[in-house]
Amino acid sequence: MYYEFFGLSHPPFRITPDTEVFFEGGNRGPTLEALLYAISQGEGIVKVTGEVGSGKTMLCSVLQTRLPDHMDTVYLGNPSVGPQEILHAIAFELQLPVAPNAGRLPVLHALNAFLLGRHAEGRQVVLFVEEAQGMPIETLEEIRLLSNLETRHHKLLQIVLFGQPELDLHLQGLEIRQLRERITHSFRLEPLGDAEVARYLAFRLQAAGYRGPDLFGRRLVRSLVKATGGITRRINLVADKTLLAAFADGTHTLNARHLRAALADSAFREARQSASGSWLLLAAATLVALGLAAALYGALKATHLVGESGPEHRLAAGRSVKS
């Protein structure tokens, strides 16, 4: 499409995680190094949280490629796994000869024997769990119990949980406090700021073969950050469509009109507008309710049904609340 027009060898803003274009800015690089250190310690459970599209899957993928050779990995990406299925899922990933209808105890024994064998060989097994915020509490508790598998001096299984911020809310529950207390390292992927987004865009373009001047000017970057919240997946979507709009316009100079066209075709923008509209409706309804209450109070006071020291009226607003 626009790749040849801009001198690119391949798409620069794919949303599919590509470990060869891992952006180490925005604290991603230091977080990766800290994760490698935490896993090498082999103690407790490690937790990584971040908003949808902030780069957790990319970080998880890069992490697996950077682990030392003596580490084996198990990856679970299905949050709907129930507590009765989680051990079978792990055994399946490890290719253990476990019957599909085997009970919990035989599967646990097979896992323990496998992990002891790996430990005897000087190897370490790491379990990566994505979308942990969507897992039932009972499943998370079953995962926590796996951290009890150990020798006299070493844990047999290192567990790394990736999830959205809702995971932290789940971990506040009393029924899951034992898992919370096993977490020894916690990391959070924050949205990118203006300067970081500018570097990110340049990095992805250069990785795709671009060798010209900056395509995204400072003002355009600022508007892009404001529209996307600094979330990398959104940035990829909008940047790709902005380049496409410029290509359709026959120009190598990106401007605000191209960005607006890209945003108009972005689903997350509609979701943000919908959420904003809902908030405005709630605010309007609250103001109307307050106005009616004030008017009613004034009328009652005028008819002497309410005195100067009449009852107070308070409006309490409640808030209800996954990786």
DAKA-V185631 format. One record per residue. N is the residue number from 0. NEAR is the number of other C-alpha atoms within 8 Angstrom. Layout:
BEGIN
N_NEAR ; N_NEAR
END
This chain:
BEGIN
0_5 ; 1_8 ; 2_10 ; 3_8 ; 4_8 ; 5_8 ; 6_9 ; 7_13 ; 8_8 ; 9_7 ; 10_8 ; 11_10 ; 12_10 ; 13_8 ; 14_7 ; 15_4 ; 16_8 ; 17_7 ; 18_8 ; 19_4 ; 20_7 ; 21_9 ; 22_8 ; 23_8 ; 24_9 ; 25_10 ; 26_8 ; 27_11 ; 28_10 ; 29_8 ; 30_9 ; 31_10 ; 32_8 ; 33_8 ; 34_10 ; 35_11 ; 36_8 ; 37_11 ; 38_11 ; 39_6 ; 40_6 ; 41_10 ; 42_10 ; 43_10 ; 44_13 ; 45_14 ; 46_12 ; 47_13 ; 48_15 ; 49_14 ; 50_11 ; 51_7 ; 52_9 ; 53_12 ; 54_10 ; 55_13 ; 56_8 ; 57_11 ; 58_11 ; 59_9 ; 60_10 ; 61_10 ; 62_11 ; 63_8 ; 64_6 ; 65_7 ; 66_8 ; 67_5 ; 68_5 ; 69_7 ; 70_10 ; 71_9 ; 72_9 ; 73_11 ; 74_9 ; 75_10 ; 76_7 ; 77_7 ; 78_11 ; 79_7 ; 80_10 ; 81_10 ; 82_11 ; 83_8 ; 84_8 ; 85_12 ; 86_11 ; 87_11 ; 88_9 ; 89_10 ; 90_12 ; 91_9 ; 92_9 ; 93_7 ; 94_6 ; 95_9 ; 96_4 ; 97_10 ; 98_5 ; 99_5 ; 100_4 ; 101_8 ; 102_6 ; 103_8 ; 104_6 ; 105_8 ; 106_13 ; 107_9 ; 108_8 ; 109_10 ; 110_10 ; 111_9 ; 112_8 ; 113_8 ; 114_11 ; 115_9 ; 116_8 ; 117_11 ; 118_10 ; 119_7 ; 120_6 ; 121_7 ; 122_10 ; 123_12 ; 124_13 ; 125_13 ; 126_12 ; 127_13 ; 128_12 ; 129_14 ; 130_14 ; 131_15 ; 132_13 ; 133_10 ; 134_12 ; 135_11 ; 136_8 ; 137_8 ; 138_13 ; 139_12 ; 140_10 ; 141_10 ; 142_9 ; 143_11 ; 144_8 ; 145_8 ; 146_14 ; 147_7 ; 148_10 ; 149_10 ; 150_7 ; 151_4 ; 152_5 ; 153_8 ; 154_12 ; 155_13 ; 156_14 ; 157_15 ; 158_12 ; 159_12 ; 160_12 ; 161_14 ; 162_17 ; 163_14 ; 164_12 ; 165_10 ; 166_14 ; 167_7 ; 168_9 ; 169_11 ; 170_10 ; 171_9 ; 172_8 ; 173_5 ; 174_5 ; 175_12 ; 176_10 ; 177_8 ; 178_11 ; 179_9 ; 180_7 ; 181_9 ; 182_11 ; 183_9 ; 184_8 ; 185_9 ; 186_8 ; 187_7 ; 188_13 ; 189_8 ; 190_10 ; 191_12 ; 192_9 ; 193_10 ; 194_6 ; 195_10 ; 196_12 ; 197_11 ; 198_9 ; 199_10 ; 200_9 ; 201_9 ; 202_9 ; 203_11 ; 204_12 ; 205_9 ; 206_9 ; 207_11 ; 208_10 ; 209_10 ; 210_6 ; 211_5 ; 212_4 ; 213_6 ; 214_8 ; 215_9 ; 216_7 ; 217_7 ; 218_6 ; 219_11 ; 220_12 ; 221_9 ; 222_8 ; 223_12 ; 224_14 ; 225_8 ; 226_8 ; 227_9 ; 228_8 ; 229_14 ; 230_13 ; 231_11 ; 232_10 ; 233_11 ; 234_12 ; 235_11 ; 236_12 ; 237_13 ; 238_11 ; 239_10 ; 240_11 ; 241_13 ; 242_11 ; 243_10 ; 244_12 ; 245_13 ; 246_11 ; 247_7 ; 248_6 ; 249_6 ; 250_8 ; 251_8 ; 252_6 ; 253_12 ; 254_7 ; 255_7 ; 256_6 ; 257_12 ; 258_16 ; 259_8 ; 260_11 ; 261_13 ; 262_10 ; 263_7 ; 264_6 ; 265_10 ; 266_6 ; 267_7 ; 268_10 ; 269_8 ; 270_8 ; 271_8 ; 272_8 ; 273_8 ; 274_8 ; 275_8 ; 276_8 ; 277_8 ; 278_8 ; 279_8 ; 280_8 ; 281_8 ; 282_8 ; 283_8 ; 284_8 ; 285_8 ; 286_8 ; 287_8 ; 288_8 ; 289_8 ; 290_8 ; 291_8 ; 292_8 ; 293_8 ; 294_8 ; 295_8 ; 296_9 ; 297_8 ; 298_8 ; 299_10 ; 300_11 ; 301_7 ; 302_7 ; 303_7 ; 304_7 ; 305_11 ; 306_7 ; 307_5 ; 308_5 ; 309_6 ; 310_5 ; 311_4 ; 312_4 ; 313_4 ; 314_4 ; 315_4 ; 316_4 ; 317_4 ; 318_4 ; 319_3 ; 320_2 ; 321_12 ; 322_16
END
